[in-house]
């Protein structure tokens, strides 16, 4: 089940995505605030997850550019990249024919 702020998926797209119209700026600013708080407390750590869906060939590059542009690095944070199992859905929709794509 997806997290939708106030039950509206458009708000998730605007505020909680790395690749949107504001280039993930809000998410980066929020992440920086939380990382600063964790750094000040020394012993708090977090594990953040972002997803790469495989819909576009340049998704990895765009995600890497987001990390680089917004400098969302902290010794207190570990980032995990999730790859959802959506091949069957994409194949059924005609987006992908095989895993290589």
C-alpha positions in Angstrom: 0.0 0.0 0.0 1.4 3.4 -1.0 1.7 6.3 1.4 -0.5 9.2 0.1 -0.4 12.4 2.2 -4.0 13.3 3.0 -5.1 10.4 0.7 -3.9 12.2 -2.5 -1.3 10.6 -4.7 -0.4 13.9 -6.4 0.9 15.2 -3.1 3.2 12.2 -2.9 4.5 13.0 -6.4 5.1 16.6 -5.5 6.6 16.3 -2.1 8.0 12.8 -1.7 9.7 11.9 -5.0 13.2 12.6 -6.3 12.1 12.9 -9.9 9.3 15.5 -10.2 8.6 19.0 -11.4 10.6 20.6 -8.6 13.5 18.1 -9.1 13.0 16.5 -5.7 13.9 19.7 -3.9 11.3 19.4 -1.2 12.3 15.8 -0.4 16.0 16.9 -0.3 15.3 19.8 2.1 13.3 17.6 4.4 16.0 14.9 4.3 18.6 17.5 5.2 16.6 18.7 8.2 16.3 15.2 9.5 20.0 14.4 8.8 21.0 17.5 10.7 19.0 16.5 13.7 20.5 13.0 13.6 24.0 14.4 13.3 23.4 16.6 16.4 22.2 13.7 18.5 25.2 11.5 17.4 23.7 8.1 18.0 20.7 8.1 15.8 20.8 6.5 12.4 18.3 5.9 9.6 17.8 3.7 6.6 16.1 5.5 3.7 14.7 3.7 0.7 14.2 5.0 -2.8 12.8 3.0 -5.7 14.0 2.5 -9.2 11.1 1.1 -11.2 12.7 0.3 -14.5 10.3 2.3 -16.7 13.0 4.5 -18.2 16.6 3.7 -19.3 18.0 6.8 -17.5 16.3 6.2 -14.1 19.6 5.3 -12.3 21.3 8.3 -13.8 18.5 10.7 -12.7 18.6 9.2 -9.2 22.4 9.6 -9.0 22.1 13.2 -10.2 19.5 13.9 -7.5 21.9 12.6 -4.8 24.8 14.6 -6.3 22.9 17.8 -6.8 21.2 17.9 -3.4 24.2 16.3 -1.5 22.0 14.1 0.6 24.9 12.3 2.3 25.3 11.6 6.0 27.3 9.1 8.1 24.0 8.6 10.0 22.0 7.5 7.0 22.1 4.4 4.8 20.3 4.5 1.5 18.8 1.4 0.0 17.6 1.3 -3.6 14.6 -0.9 -4.1 13.7 -2.5 -7.4 10.1 -3.5 -7.2 9.1 -6.7 -9.0 7.0 -5.2 -11.7 8.2 -7.0 -14.8 4.9 -8.9 -15.2 2.9 -5.7 -15.0 5.1 -3.9 -17.5 5.0 -6.8 -19.9 1.3 -7.0 -19.7 1.1 -3.2 -20.5 3.4 -3.6 -23.4 6.1 -1.4 -21.8 8.7 -4.2 -21.7 9.1 -7.4 -23.7 12.0 -9.0 -21.7 14.3 -8.4 -18.7 17.1 -7.0 -20.8 15.1 -4.0 -21.7 
